């Protein structure tokens, strides 16, 4: 229950931060920035990850479907206001974008998720390329 509550709180915080931005790129980028910072600054999560990662990862896996559903629904609403490329199915695109967003929560790869310009470039070139036109 605690993990589910924390996931819900996390999604609420990033949603609140992102909603003040205009356009899908800006909203996803802001959500990435806030999400990255929230995970880094969550003292209890960092402690559990450093001492008992298997315990928290199993709990997070159980919350994964709910998180995917919430993020997909949010992104689907963002896509309503965007011009998508020919042949792009908005529902499939929303799920893809949600999965990309979630995958970067745990692993940032070579991207500096604390750098606003770099996050915008990530969202534009890796998340939205081929989906949103313009």
N, CA, C and O atoms as a printed pandas DataFrame, in Angstrom:
     atom_number atom_name residue_name chain_id  residue_number  x_coord  y_coord  z_coord
0              1         N          UNK        A               1    0.816   -1.192    0.000
1              2        CA          UNK        A               1    0.000    0.000    0.000
2              3         C          UNK        A               1    0.863    1.260    0.000
3              4         O          UNK        A               1    0.525    2.255   -0.641
4              5         N          UNK        A               2    1.965    1.207    0.717
5              6        CA          UNK        A               2    2.852    2.366    0.774
6              7         C          UNK        A               2    3.453    2.658   -0.593
7              8         O          UNK        A               2    3.516    3.813   -1.015
8              9         N          UNK        A               3    3.892    1.617   -1.280
9             10        CA          UNK        A               3    4.485    1.810   -2.600
10            11         C          UNK        A               3    3.444    2.366   -3.566
11            12         O          UNK        A               3    3.746    3.282   -4.332
12            13         N          UNK        A               4    2.237    1.837   -3.546
13            14        CA          UNK        A               4    1.175    2.332   -4.418
14            15         C          UNK        A               4    0.875    3.791   -4.110
15            16         O          UNK        A               4    0.683    4.589   -5.028
16            17         N          UNK        A               5    0.832    4.147   -2.839
17            18        CA          UNK        A               5    0.594    5.536   -2.455
18            19         C          UNK        A               5    1.723    6.424   -2.973
19            20         O          UNK        A               5    1.467    7.494   -3.525
20            21         N          UNK        A               6    2.968    5.988   -2.799
21            22        CA          UNK        A               6    4.113    6.779   -3.255
22            23         C          UNK        A               6    4.098    6.947   -4.772
23            24         O          UNK        A               6    4.407    8.028   -5.272
24            25         N          UNK        A               7    3.745    5.894   -5.512
25            26        CA          UNK        A               7    3.666    5.983   -6.967
26            27         C          UNK        A               7    2.583    6.994   -7.358
27            28         O          UNK        A               7    2.796    7.828   -8.237
28            29         N          UNK        A               8    1.436    6.916   -6.709
29            30        CA          UNK        A               8    0.362    7.872   -6.980
30            31         C          UNK        A               8    0.783    9.294   -6.680
31            32         O          UNK        A               8    0.509   10.201   -7.465
32            33         N          UNK        A               9    1.437    9.497   -5.567
33            34        CA          UNK        A               9    1.926   10.821   -5.181
34            35         C          UNK        A               9    2.955   11.324   -6.198
35            36         O          UNK        A               9    2.930   12.492   -6.588
36            37         N          UNK        A              10    3.844   10.451   -6.616
37            38        CA          UNK        A              10    4.857   10.789   -7.618
38            39         C          UNK        A              10    4.189   11.237   -8.916
39            40         O          UNK        A              10    4.552   12.275   -9.470
40            41         N          UNK        A              11    3.220   10.467   -9.405
41            42        CA          UNK        A              11    2.537   10.819  -10.652
42            43         C          UNK        A              11    1.765   12.128  -10.516
43            44         O          UNK        A              11    1.715   12.923  -11.455
44            45         N          UNK        A              12    1.173   12.349   -9.364
45            46        CA          UNK        A              12    0.454   13.604   -9.134
46            47         C          UNK        A              12    1.420   14.792   -9.203
47            48         O          UNK        A              12    1.124   15.799   -9.848
48            49         N          UNK        A              13    2.571   14.672   -8.540
49            50        CA          UNK        A              13    3.555   15.759   -8.527
50            51         C          UNK        A              13    4.058   16.094   -9.921
51            52         O          UNK        A              13    4.156   17.268  -10.280
52            53         N          UNK        A              14    4.377   15.074  -10.710
53            54        CA          UNK        A              14    4.893   15.379  -12.039
54            55         C          UNK        A              14    3.780   15.893  -12.951
55            56         O          UNK        A              14    4.033   16.726  -13.822
56            57         N          UNK        A              15    2.572   15.415  -12.763
57            58        CA          UNK        A              15    1.445   15.925  -13.543
58            59         C          UNK        A              15    1.173   17.385  -13.247
59            60         O          UNK        A              15    0.914   18.168  -14.161
60            61         N          UNK        A              16    1.228   17.755  -11.986
61            62        CA          UNK        A              16    1.014   19.150  -11.591
62            63         C          UNK        A              16    2.093   20.068  -12.154
63            64         O          UNK        A              16    1.806   21.195  -12.558
64            65         N          UNK        A              17    3.317   19.594  -12.179
65            66        CA          UNK        A              17    4.409   20.416  -12.706
66            67         C          UNK        A              17    4.312   20.562  -14.218
67            68         O          UNK        A              17    4.591   21.630  -14.763
68            69         N          UNK        A              18    3.917   19.489  -14.893
69            70        CA          UNK        A              18    3.891   19.497  -16.355
70            71         C          UNK        A              18    2.719   20.285  -16.921
71            72         O          UNK        A              18    2.835   20.870  -17.998
72            73         N          UNK        A              19    1.610   20.312  -16.227
73            74        CA          UNK        A              19    0.389   20.899  -16.781
74            75         C          UNK        A              19    0.513   22.396  -17.050
75            76         O          UNK        A              19   -0.253   22.948  -17.840
76            77         N          UNK        A              20    1.456   23.047  -16.412
77            78        CA          UNK        A              20    1.607   24.493  -16.615
78            79         C          UNK        A              20    2.348   24.818  -17.909
79            80         O          UNK        A              20    2.454   25.988  -18.275
80            81         N          UNK        A              21    2.854   23.819  -18.598
81            82        CA          UNK        A              21    3.600   24.024  -19.834
82            83         C          UNK        A              21    2.672   23.865  -21.032
83            84         O          UNK        A              21    1.654   23.179  -20.951
84            85         N          UNK        A              22    3.032   24.505  -22.146
85            86        CA          UNK        A              22    2.269   24.387  -23.389
86            87         C          UNK        A              22    2.934   23.399  -24.328
87            88         O          UNK        A              22    4.147   23.449  -24.529
88            89         N          UNK        A              23    2.157   22.511  -24.896
89            90        CA          UNK        A              23    2.653   21.579  -25.900
90            91         C          UNK        A              23    3.178   20.302  -25.295
91            92         O          UNK        A              23    3.637   20.265  -24.153
92            93         N          UNK        A              24    3.097   19.258  -26.090
93            94        CA          UNK        A              24    3.468   17.933  -25.606
94            95         C          UNK        A              24    4.952   17.829  -25.268
95            96         O          UNK        A              24    5.315   17.209  -24.269
96            97         N          UNK        A              25    5.815   18.431  -26.092
97            98        CA          UNK        A              25    7.246   18.350  -25.789
98            99         C          UNK        A              25    7.553   18.996  -24.447
99           100         O          UNK        A              25    8.258   18.412  -23.624
100          101         N          UNK        A              26    7.037   20.184  -24.224
101          102        CA          UNK        A              26    7.307   20.903  -22.977
102          103         C          UNK        A              26    6.742   20.156  -21.774
103          104         O          UNK        A              26    7.378   20.104  -20.721
104          105         N          UNK        A              27    5.555   19.581  -21.921
105          106        CA          UNK        A              27    4.950   18.877  -20.788
106          107         C          UNK        A              27    5.701   17.590  -20.452
107          108         O          UNK        A              27    5.946   17.299  -19.281
108          109         N          UNK        A              28    6.063   16.824  -21.475
109          110        CA          UNK        A              28    6.812   15.588  -21.197
110          111         C          UNK        A              28    8.194   15.916  -20.646
111          112         O          UNK        A              28    8.667   15.250  -19.725
112          113         N          UNK        A              29    8.842   16.930  -21.196
113          114        CA          UNK        A              29   10.173   17.317  -20.705
114          115         C          UNK        A              29   10.102   17.769  -19.252
115          116         O          UNK        A              29   10.944   17.386  -18.439
116          117         N          UNK        A              30    9.104   18.577  -18.922
117          118        CA          UNK        A              30    8.970   19.042  -17.537
118          119         C          UNK        A              30    8.689   17.870  -16.599
119          120         O          UNK        A              30    9.233   17.802  -15.497
120          121         N          UNK        A              31    7.838   16.953  -17.043
121          122        CA          UNK        A              31    7.550   15.763  -16.229
122          123         C          UNK        A              31    8.821   14.942  -16.018
123          124         O          UNK        A              31    9.041   14.418  -14.926
124          125         N          UNK        A              32    9.657   14.824  -17.045
125          126        CA          UNK        A              32   10.925   14.094  -16.932
126          127         C          UNK        A              32   11.827   14.773  -15.912
127          128         O          UNK        A              32   12.403   14.115  -15.045
128          129         N          UNK        A              33   11.947   16.102  -16.021
129          130        CA          UNK        A              33   12.819   16.836  -15.102
130          131         C          UNK        A              33   12.354   16.682  -13.659
131          132         O          UNK        A              33   13.153   16.385  -12.771
132          133         N          UNK        A              34   11.070   16.884  -13.432
133          134        CA          UNK        A              34   10.522   16.780  -12.072
134          135         C          UNK        A              34   10.610   15.349  -11.569
135          136         O          UNK        A              34   10.958   15.120  -10.410
136          137         N          UNK        A              35   10.299   14.389  -12.422
137          138        CA          UNK        A              35   10.366   12.986  -12.030
138          139         C          UNK        A              35   11.776   12.555  -11.655
139          140         O          UNK        A              35   11.982   11.872  -10.652
140          141         N          UNK        A              36   12.737   12.958  -12.465
141          142        CA          UNK        A              36   14.133   12.621  -12.183
142          143         C          UNK        A              36   14.577   13.204  -10.844
143          144         O          UNK        A              36   15.208   12.529  -10.031
144          145         N          UNK        A              37   14.234   14.470  -10.638
145          146        CA          UNK        A              37   14.609   15.140   -9.389
146          147         C          UNK        A              37   13.913   14.479   -8.190
147          148         O          UNK        A              37   14.529   14.295   -7.140
148          149         N          UNK        A              38   12.636   14.125   -8.345
149          150        CA          UNK        A              38   11.883   13.509   -7.241
150          151         C          UNK        A              38   12.488   12.172   -6.835
151          152         O          UNK        A              38   12.571   11.865   -5.646
152          153         N          UNK        A              39   12.906   11.385   -7.802
153          154        CA          UNK        A              39   13.521   10.089   -7.485
154          155         C          UNK        A              39   14.865   10.293   -6.809
155          156         O          UNK        A              39   15.164    9.638   -5.810
156          157         N          UNK        A              40   15.677   11.193   -7.342
157          158        CA          UNK        A              40   16.992   11.456   -6.743
158          159         C          UNK        A              40   16.887   11.986   -5.319
159          160         O          UNK        A              40   17.732   11.677   -4.479
160          161         N          UNK        A              41   15.859   12.781   -5.040
161          162        CA          UNK        A              41   15.733   13.431   -3.738
162          163         C          UNK        A              41   14.905   12.626   -2.730
163          164         O          UNK        A              41   14.761   13.048   -1.583
164          165         N          UNK        A              42   14.367   11.491   -3.133
165          166        CA          UNK        A              42   13.542   10.675   -2.237
166          167         C          UNK        A              42   14.468    9.847   -1.351
167          168         O          UNK        A              42   14.958    8.796   -1.763
168          169         N          UNK        A              43   14.699   10.322   -0.146
169          170        CA          UNK        A              43   15.685    9.740    0.762
170          171         C          UNK        A              43   15.369    8.275    1.074
171          172         O          UNK        A              43   16.262    7.428    1.026
172          173         N          UNK        A              44   14.128    7.973    1.389
173          174        CA          UNK        A              44   13.761    6.598    1.755
174          175         C          UNK        A              44   13.949    5.670    0.561
175          176         O          UNK        A              44   14.508    4.582    0.705
176          177         N          UNK        A              45   13.488    6.087   -0.614
177          178        CA          UNK        A              45   13.653    5.262   -1.806
178          179         C          UNK        A              45   15.125    4.991   -2.071
179          180         O          UNK        A              45   15.506    3.850   -2.336
180          181         N          UNK        A              46   15.947    6.012   -2.004
181          182        CA          UNK        A              46   17.376    5.827   -2.255
182          183         C          UNK        A              46   18.003    4.891   -1.225
183          184         O          UNK        A              46   18.872    4.088   -1.565
184          185         N          UNK        A              47   17.570    4.988    0.021
185          186        CA          UNK        A              47   18.106    4.106    1.067
186          187         C          UNK        A              47   17.720    2.653    0.797
187          188         O          UNK        A              47   18.557    1.755    0.880
188          189         N          UNK        A              48   16.443    2.429    0.471
189          190        CA          UNK        A              48   15.985    1.066    0.199
190          191         C          UNK        A              48   16.669    0.516   -1.048
191          192         O          UNK        A              48   17.068   -0.649   -1.070
192          193         N          UNK        A              49   16.808    1.335   -2.083
193          194        CA          UNK        A              49   17.487    0.883   -3.301
194          195         C          UNK        A              49   18.945    0.515   -3.048
195          196         O          UNK        A              49   19.484   -0.380   -3.699
196          197         N          UNK        A              50   19.581    1.203   -2.106
197          198        CA          UNK        A              50   20.988    0.901   -1.834
198          199         C          UNK        A              50   21.159   -0.304   -0.911
199          200         O          UNK        A              50   22.208   -0.947   -0.935
200          201         N          UNK        A              51   20.148   -0.623   -0.098
201          202        CA          UNK        A              51   20.292   -1.734    0.841
202          203         C          UNK        A              51   19.480   -2.972    0.468
203          204         O          UNK        A              51   19.934   -4.095    0.688
204          205         N          UNK        A              52   18.282   -2.781   -0.095
205          206        CA          UNK        A              52   17.404   -3.909   -0.445
206          207         C          UNK        A              52   16.698   -3.665   -1.777
207          208         O          UNK        A              52   15.470   -3.595   -1.822
208          209         N          UNK        A              53   17.455   -3.537   -2.849
209          210        CA          UNK        A              53   16.826   -3.191   -4.128
210          211         C          UNK        A              53   15.794   -4.220   -4.595
211          212         O          UNK        A              53   14.793   -3.862   -5.216
212          213         N          UNK        A              54   16.039   -5.480   -4.300
213          214        CA          UNK        A              54   15.096   -6.514   -4.751
214          215         C          UNK        A              54   13.716   -6.348   -4.119
215          216         O          UNK        A              54   12.712   -6.675   -4.751
216          217         N          UNK        A              55   13.648   -5.858   -2.909
217          218        CA          UNK        A              55   12.365   -5.684   -2.227
218          219         C          UNK        A              55   11.540   -4.580   -2.892
219          220         O          UNK        A              55   10.358   -4.773   -3.175
220          221         N          UNK        A              56   12.150   -3.449   -3.136
221          222        CA          UNK        A              56   11.403   -2.330   -3.712
222          223         C          UNK        A              56   11.105   -2.556   -5.187
223          224         O          UNK        A              56   10.047   -2.157   -5.673
224          225         N          UNK        A              57   12.026   -3.190   -5.902
225          226        CA          UNK        A              57   11.798   -3.425   -7.324
226          227         C          UNK        A              57   10.631   -4.378   -7.554
227          228         O          UNK        A              57    9.875   -4.213   -8.512
228          229         N          UNK        A              58   10.481   -5.367   -6.689
229          230        CA          UNK        A              58    9.335   -6.285   -6.796
230          231         C          UNK        A              58    8.033   -5.536   -6.548
231          232         O          UNK        A              58    7.047   -5.753   -7.253
232          233         N          UNK        A              59    8.025   -4.666   -5.562
233          234        CA          UNK        A              59    6.827   -3.876   -5.273
234          235         C          UNK        A              59    6.512   -2.906   -6.414
235          236         O          UNK        A              59    5.350   -2.730   -6.778
236          237         N          UNK        A              60    7.530   -2.288   -6.967
237          238        CA          UNK        A              60    7.325   -1.363   -8.076
238          239         C          UNK        A              60    6.800   -2.094   -9.310
239          240         O          UNK        A              60    5.991   -1.547  -10.059
240          241         N          UNK        A              61    7.254   -3.314   -9.519
241          242        CA          UNK        A              61    6.780   -4.099  -10.655
242          243         C          UNK        A              61    5.274   -4.338  -10.554
243          244         O          UNK        A              61    4.573   -4.337  -11.565
244          245         N          UNK        A              62    4.782   -4.541   -9.340
245          246        CA          UNK        A              62    3.342   -4.741   -9.150
246          247         C          UNK        A              62    2.555   -3.470   -9.448
247          248         O          UNK        A              62    1.398   -3.546   -9.862
248          249         N          UNK        A              63    3.156   -2.319   -9.245
249          250        CA          UNK        A              63    2.497   -1.044   -9.532
250          251         C          UNK        A              63    2.677   -0.615  -10.984
251          252         O          UNK        A              63    2.102    0.387  -11.410
252          253         N          UNK        A              64    3.464   -1.360  -11.741
253          254        CA          UNK        A              64    3.805   -0.980  -13.105
254          255         C          UNK        A              64    2.620   -0.829  -14.030
255          256         O          UNK        A              64    2.555    0.126  -14.805
256          257         N          UNK        A              65    1.680   -1.757  -13.961
257          258        CA          UNK        A              65    0.515   -1.690  -14.855
258          259         C          UNK        A              65   -0.322   -0.449  -14.571
259          260         O          UNK        A              65   -0.809    0.205  -15.494
260          261         N          UNK        A              66   -0.485   -0.131  -13.295
261          262        CA          UNK        A              66   -1.246    1.058  -12.924
262          263         C          UNK        A              66   -0.527    2.320  -13.402
263          264         O          UNK        A              66   -1.151    3.229  -13.951
264          265         N          UNK        A              67    0.775    2.367  -13.192
265          266        CA          UNK        A              67    1.546    3.530  -13.634
266          267         C          UNK        A              67    1.444    3.679  -15.147
267          268         O          UNK        A              67    1.245    4.788  -15.645
268          269         N          UNK        A              68    1.576    2.585  -15.882
269          270        CA          UNK        A              68    1.485    2.643  -17.340
270          271         C          UNK        A              68    0.117    3.160  -17.772
271          272         O          UNK        A              68    0.027    3.983  -18.684
272          273         N          UNK        A              69   -0.936    2.692  -17.135
273          274        CA          UNK        A              69   -2.292    3.129  -17.495
274          275         C          UNK        A              69   -2.480    4.623  -17.244
275          276         O          UNK        A              69   -3.070    5.320  -18.070
276          277         N          UNK        A              70   -1.991    5.114  -16.125
277          278        CA          UNK        A              70   -2.139    6.525  -15.779
278          279         C          UNK        A              70   -1.350    7.406  -16.743
279          280         O          UNK        A              70   -1.872    8.401  -17.246
280          281         N          UNK        A              71   -0.098    7.045  -17.001
281          282        CA          UNK        A              71    0.740    7.852  -17.892
282          283         C          UNK        A              71    0.199    7.801  -19.321
283          284         O          UNK        A              71    0.197    8.818  -20.015
284          285         N          UNK        A              72   -0.257    6.633  -19.769
285          286        CA          UNK        A              72   -0.818    6.512  -21.116
286          287         C          UNK        A              72   -2.044    7.398  -21.273
287          288         O          UNK        A              72   -2.184    8.085  -22.285
288          289         N          UNK        A              73   -2.924    7.392  -20.295
289          290        CA          UNK        A              73   -4.134    8.227  -20.365
290          291         C          UNK        A              73   -3.766    9.708  -20.428
291          292         O          UNK        A              73   -4.372   10.471  -21.180
292          293         N          UNK        A              74   -2.781   10.108  -19.646
293          294        CA          UNK        A              74   -2.346   11.507  -19.643
294          295         C          UNK        A              74   -1.781   11.893  -21.015
295          296         O          UNK        A              74   -2.133   12.937  -21.563
296          297         N          UNK        A              75   -0.912   11.054  -21.559
297          298        CA          UNK        A              75   -0.291   11.347  -22.847
298          299         C          UNK        A              75   -1.327   11.317  -23.969
299          300         O          UNK        A              75   -1.246   12.110  -24.907
300          301         N          UNK        A              76   -2.294   10.414  -23.881
301          302        CA          UNK        A              76   -3.354   10.359  -24.888
302          303         C          UNK        A              76   -4.072   11.701  -24.973
303          304         O          UNK        A              76   -4.382   12.170  -26.067
304          305         N          UNK        A              77   -4.335   12.317  -23.832
305          306        CA          UNK        A              77   -4.976   13.640  -23.816
306          307         C          UNK        A              77   -4.077   14.704  -24.442
307          308         O          UNK        A              77   -4.575   15.606  -25.116
308          309         N          UNK        A              78   -2.784   14.616  -24.235
309          310        CA          UNK        A              78   -1.860   15.568  -24.837
310          311         C          UNK        A              78   -1.856   15.431  -26.361
311          312         O          UNK        A              78   -1.795   16.429  -27.080
312          313         N          UNK        A              79   -1.920   14.203  -26.842
313          314        CA          UNK        A              79   -1.873   13.958  -28.279
314          315         C          UNK        A              79   -3.102   14.470  -29.022
315          316         O          UNK        A              79   -3.044   14.708  -30.228
316          317         N          UNK        A              80   -4.208   14.638  -28.312
317          318        CA          UNK        A              80   -5.423   15.158  -28.933
318          319         C          UNK        A              80   -5.166   16.542  -29.530
319          320         O          UNK        A              80   -5.765   16.905  -30.542
320          321         N          UNK        A              81   -4.292   17.298  -28.914
321          322        CA          UNK        A              81   -4.032   18.680  -29.318
322          323         C          UNK        A              81   -2.829   18.817  -30.250
323          324         O          UNK        A              81   -2.410   19.932  -30.563
324          325         N          UNK        A              82   -2.279   17.702  -30.690
325          326        CA          UNK        A              82   -1.090   17.732  -31.533
326          327         C          UNK        A              82   -1.404   17.192  -32.927
327          328         O          UNK        A              82   -2.321   16.388  -33.100
328          329         N          UNK        A              83   -0.640   17.636  -33.908
329          330        CA          UNK        A              83   -0.725   17.091  -35.253
330          331         C          UNK        A              83    0.245   15.917  -35.325
331          332         O          UNK        A              83    1.452   16.073  -35.138
332          333         N          UNK        A              84   -0.301   14.756  -35.596
333          334        CA          UNK        A              84    0.547   13.564  -35.664
334          335         C          UNK        A              84    0.823   13.218  -37.119
335          336         O          UNK        A              84    0.107   13.647  -38.024
336          337         N          UNK        A              85    1.862   12.442  -37.326
337          338        CA          UNK        A              85    2.266   12.049  -38.666
338          339         C          UNK        A              85    1.257   11.127  -39.318
339          340         O          UNK        A              85    0.398   10.557  -38.646
340          341         N          UNK        A              86    1.363   10.982  -40.624
341          342        CA          UNK        A              86    0.453   10.099  -41.347
342          343         C          UNK        A              86    0.578    8.666  -40.854
343          344         O          UNK        A              86    1.681    8.148  -40.678
344          345         N          UNK        A              87   -0.557    8.041  -40.637
345          346        CA          UNK        A              87   -0.579    6.646  -40.202
346          347         C          UNK        A              87   -0.333    6.430  -38.722
347          348         O          UNK        A              87   -0.330    5.288  -38.261
348          349         N          UNK        A              88   -0.124    7.503  -37.964
349          350        CA          UNK        A              88    0.129    7.352  -36.522
350          351         C          UNK        A              88   -1.198    7.114  -35.805
351          352         O          UNK        A              88   -2.129    7.912  -35.912
352          353         N          UNK        A              89   -1.266    6.016  -35.082
353          354        CA          UNK        A              89   -2.423    5.710  -34.244
354          355         C          UNK        A              89   -2.183    6.367  -32.888
355          356         O          UNK        A              89   -1.209    6.045  -32.208
356          357         N          UNK        A              90   -3.052    7.275  -32.496
357          358        CA          UNK        A              90   -2.844    8.040  -31.262
358          359         C          UNK        A              90   -2.797    7.151  -30.021
359          360         O          UNK        A              90   -2.026    7.419  -29.100
360          361         N          UNK        A              91   -3.608    6.102  -29.988
361          362        CA          UNK        A              91   -3.584    5.208  -28.825
362          363         C          UNK        A              91   -2.260    4.459  -28.729
363          364         O          UNK        A              91   -1.680    4.358  -27.649
364          365         N          UNK        A              92   -1.784    3.937  -29.852
365          366        CA          UNK        A              92   -0.490    3.252  -29.854
366          367         C          UNK        A              92    0.634    4.221  -29.513
367          368         O          UNK        A              92    1.555    3.873  -28.773
368          369         N          UNK        A              93    0.560    5.427  -30.047
369          370        CA          UNK        A              93    1.585    6.433  -29.773
370          371         C          UNK        A              93    1.589    6.807  -28.293
371          372         O          UNK        A              93    2.651    6.979  -27.694
372          373         N          UNK        A              94    0.400    6.930  -27.705
373          374        CA          UNK        A              94    0.312    7.277  -26.281
374          375         C          UNK        A              94    0.954    6.193  -25.421
375          376         O          UNK        A              94    1.680    6.494  -24.474
376          377         N          UNK        A              95    0.687    4.940  -25.751
377          378        CA          UNK        A              95    1.292    3.858  -24.965
378          379         C          UNK        A              95    2.805    3.820  -25.159
379          380         O          UNK        A              95    3.552    3.623  -24.201
380          381         N          UNK        A              96    3.253    4.008  -26.393
381          382        CA          UNK        A              96    4.696    4.049  -26.665
382          383         C          UNK        A              96    5.366    5.159  -25.847
383          384         O          UNK        A              96    6.382    4.931  -25.192
384          385         N          UNK        A              97    4.784    6.360  -25.893
385          386        CA          UNK        A              97    5.363    7.491  -25.159
386          387         C          UNK        A              97    5.360    7.235  -23.657
387          388         O          UNK        A              97    6.315    7.584  -22.964
388          389         N          UNK        A              98    4.291    6.628  -23.154
389          390        CA          UNK        A              98    4.233    6.299  -21.722
390          391         C          UNK        A              98    5.328    5.298  -21.357
391          392         O          UNK        A              98    5.997    5.448  -20.335
392          393         N          UNK        A              99    5.505    4.284  -22.193
393          394        CA          UNK        A              99    6.552    3.287  -21.920
394          395         C          UNK        A              99    7.949    3.915  -21.981
395          396         O          UNK        A              99    8.817    3.581  -21.175
396          397         N          UNK        A             100    8.160    4.819  -22.930
397          398        CA          UNK        A             100    9.443    5.520  -23.009
398          399         C          UNK        A             100    9.673    6.348  -21.740
399          400         O          UNK        A             100   10.753    6.325  -21.150
400          401         N          UNK        A             101    8.636    7.074  -21.341
401          402        CA          UNK        A             101    8.735    7.909  -20.150
402          403         C          UNK        A             101    9.104    7.061  -18.933
403          404         O          UNK        A             101   10.029    7.393  -18.192
404          405         N          UNK        A             102    8.380    5.975  -18.737
405          406        CA          UNK        A             102    8.613    5.112  -17.576
406          407         C          UNK        A             102    9.988    4.452  -17.645
407          408         O          UNK        A             102   10.666    4.316  -16.627
408          409         N          UNK        A             103   10.396    4.045  -18.844
409          410        CA          UNK        A             103   11.700    3.366  -18.956
410          411         C          UNK        A             103   12.849    4.284  -18.554
411          412         O          UNK        A             103   13.872    3.818  -18.051
412          413         N          UNK        A             104   12.682    5.582  -18.773
413          414        CA          UNK        A             104   13.743    6.513  -18.402
414          415         C          UNK        A             104   13.689    6.902  -16.929
415          416         O          UNK        A             104   14.561    7.634  -16.461
416          417         N          UNK        A             105   12.698    6.435  -16.192
417          418        CA          UNK        A             105   12.668    6.708  -14.753
418          419         C          UNK        A             105   13.790    5.969  -14.048
419          420         O          UNK        A             105   14.436    6.513  -13.153
420          421         N          UNK        A             106   14.017    4.737  -14.449
421          422        CA          UNK        A             106   15.016    3.929  -13.758
422          423         C          UNK        A             106   16.392    3.960  -14.378
423          424         O          UNK        A             106   17.378    3.629  -13.719
424          425         N          UNK        A             107   16.474    4.352  -15.630
425          426        CA          UNK        A             107   17.757    4.334  -16.324
426          427         C          UNK        A             107   17.806    5.472  -17.326
427          428         O          UNK        A             107   17.022    5.513  -18.275
428          429         N          UNK        A             108   18.715    6.376  -17.113
429          430        CA          UNK        A             108   18.783    7.536  -17.995
430          431         C          UNK        A             108   19.713    7.327  -19.170
431          432         O          UNK        A             108   19.751    8.157  -20.079
432          433         N          UNK        A             109   20.451    6.257  -19.173
433          434        CA          UNK        A             109   21.382    6.029  -20.276
434          435         C          UNK        A             109   22.423    7.134  -20.332
435          436         O          UNK        A             109   22.943    7.563  -19.302
436          437         N          UNK        A             110   22.719    7.587  -21.528
437          438        CA          UNK        A             110   23.754    8.605  -21.725
438          439         C          UNK        A             110   23.219   10.019  -21.569
439          440         O          UNK        A             110   23.971   10.981  -21.726
440          441         N          UNK        A             111   21.935   10.164  -21.263
441          442        CA          UNK        A             111   21.301   11.484  -21.182
442          443         C          UNK        A             111   21.449   12.075  -19.786
443          444         O          UNK        A             111   21.358   11.355  -18.792
444          445         N          UNK        A             112   21.674   13.371  -19.708
445          446        CA          UNK        A             112   21.715   14.075  -18.432
446          447         C          UNK        A             112   20.306   14.574  -18.134
447          448         O          UNK        A             112   19.895   15.624  -18.628
448          449         N          UNK        A             113   19.573   13.825  -17.329
449          450        CA          UNK        A             113   18.179   14.154  -17.064
450          451         C          UNK        A             113   18.012   15.314  -16.089
451          452         O          UNK        A             113   16.888   15.665  -15.730
452          453         N          UNK        A             114   19.107   15.903  -15.664
453          454        CA          UNK        A             114   19.045   17.110  -14.853
454          455         C          UNK        A             114   19.233   18.371  -15.675
455          456         O          UNK        A             114   19.078   19.480  -15.164
456          457         N          UNK        A             115   19.565   18.205  -16.940
457          458        CA          UNK        A             115   19.824   19.330  -17.844
458          459         C          UNK        A             115   18.577   19.575  -18.700
459          460         O          UNK        A             115   18.204   18.732  -19.516
460          461         N          UNK        A             116   17.943   20.717  -18.513
461          462        CA          UNK        A             116   16.680   21.042  -19.197
462          463         C          UNK        A             116   16.811   20.956  -20.725
463          464         O          UNK        A             116   15.949   20.373  -21.384
464          465         N          UNK        A             117   17.874   21.526  -21.291
465          466        CA          UNK        A             117   18.037   21.482  -22.752
466          467         C          UNK        A             117   18.210   20.051  -23.249
467          468         O          UNK        A             117   17.658   19.673  -24.282
468          469         N          UNK        A             118   18.966   19.272  -22.519
469          470        CA          UNK        A             118   19.194   17.875  -22.918
470          471         C          UNK        A             118   17.902   17.057  -22.826
471          472         O          UNK        A             118   17.650   16.199  -23.672
472          473         N          UNK        A             119   17.098   17.318  -21.816
473          474        CA          UNK        A             119   15.821   16.612  -21.680
474          475         C          UNK        A             119   14.887   16.974  -22.834
475          476         O          UNK        A             119   14.207   16.103  -23.377
476          477         N          UNK        A             120   14.849   18.243  -23.207
477          478        CA          UNK        A             120   14.028   18.645  -24.357
478          479         C          UNK        A             120   14.510   17.947  -25.632
479          480         O          UNK        A             120   13.700   17.506  -26.447
480          481         N          UNK        A             121   15.807   17.852  -25.797
481          482        CA          UNK        A             121   16.351   17.171  -26.978
482          483         C          UNK        A             121   15.990   15.691  -26.955
483          484         O          UNK        A             121   15.621   15.130  -27.986
484          485         N          UNK        A             122   16.091   15.059  -25.804
485          486        CA          UNK        A             122   15.691   13.655  -25.660
486          487         C          UNK        A             122   14.226   13.459  -26.055
487          488         O          UNK        A             122   13.901   12.566  -26.838
488          489         N          UNK        A             123   13.363   14.288  -25.516
489          490        CA          UNK        A             123   11.933   14.165  -25.799
490          491         C          UNK        A             123   11.657   14.397  -27.277
491          492         O          UNK        A             123   10.891   13.656  -27.893
492          493         N          UNK        A             124   12.272   15.414  -27.841
493          494        CA          UNK        A             124   12.032   15.757  -29.253
494          495         C          UNK        A             124   12.570   14.685  -30.198
495          496         O          UNK        A             124   11.888   14.300  -31.148
496          497         N          UNK        A             125   13.799   14.195  -29.943
497          498        CA          UNK        A             125   14.436   13.301  -30.909
498          499         C          UNK        A             125   14.184   11.814  -30.657
499          500         O          UNK        A             125   14.243   11.015  -31.593
500          501         N          UNK        A             126   13.906   11.431  -29.415
501          502        CA          UNK        A             126   13.738   10.008  -29.101
502          503         C          UNK        A             126   12.297    9.637  -28.784
503          504         O          UNK        A             126   11.853    8.539  -29.119
504          505         N          UNK        A             127   11.573   10.527  -28.150
505          506        CA          UNK        A             127   10.196   10.219  -27.770
506          507         C          UNK        A             127    9.235   10.581  -28.905
507          508         O          UNK        A             127    8.447    9.742  -29.343
508          509         N          UNK        A             128    9.299   11.812  -29.374
509          510        CA          UNK        A             128    8.278   12.341  -30.280
510          511         C          UNK        A             128    8.607   12.194  -31.760
511          512         O          UNK        A             128    7.710   12.317  -32.594
512          513         N          UNK        A             129    9.850   11.937  -32.109
513          514        CA          UNK        A             129   10.225   11.813  -33.518
514          515         C          UNK        A             129    9.395   10.717  -34.181
515          516         O          UNK        A             129    9.308    9.596  -33.677
516          517         N          UNK        A             130    8.797   11.052  -35.299
517          518        CA          UNK        A             130    7.975   10.085  -36.020
518          519         C          UNK        A             130    6.528   10.034  -35.550
519          520         O          UNK        A             130    5.694    9.370  -36.165
520          521         N          UNK        A             131    6.234   10.730  -34.465
521          522        CA          UNK        A             131    4.853   10.752  -33.948
522          523         C          UNK        A             131    4.228   12.113  -34.194
523          524         O          UNK        A             131    3.200   12.222  -34.862
524          525         N          UNK        A             132    4.853   13.150  -33.652
525          526        CA          UNK        A             132    4.318   14.506  -33.763
526          527         C          UNK        A             132    5.040   15.230  -34.899
527          528         O          UNK        A             132    6.262   15.151  -35.017
528          529         N          UNK        A             133    4.282   15.926  -35.720
529          530        CA          UNK        A             133    4.899   16.674  -36.818
530          531         C          UNK        A             133    5.056   18.137  -36.415
531          532         O          UNK        A             133    4.354   18.642  -35.539
532          533         N          UNK        A             134    5.988   18.792  -37.073
533          534        CA          UNK        A             134    6.150   20.227  -36.833
534          535         C          UNK        A             134    7.136   20.569  -35.793
535          536         O          UNK        A             134    7.352   21.747  -35.510
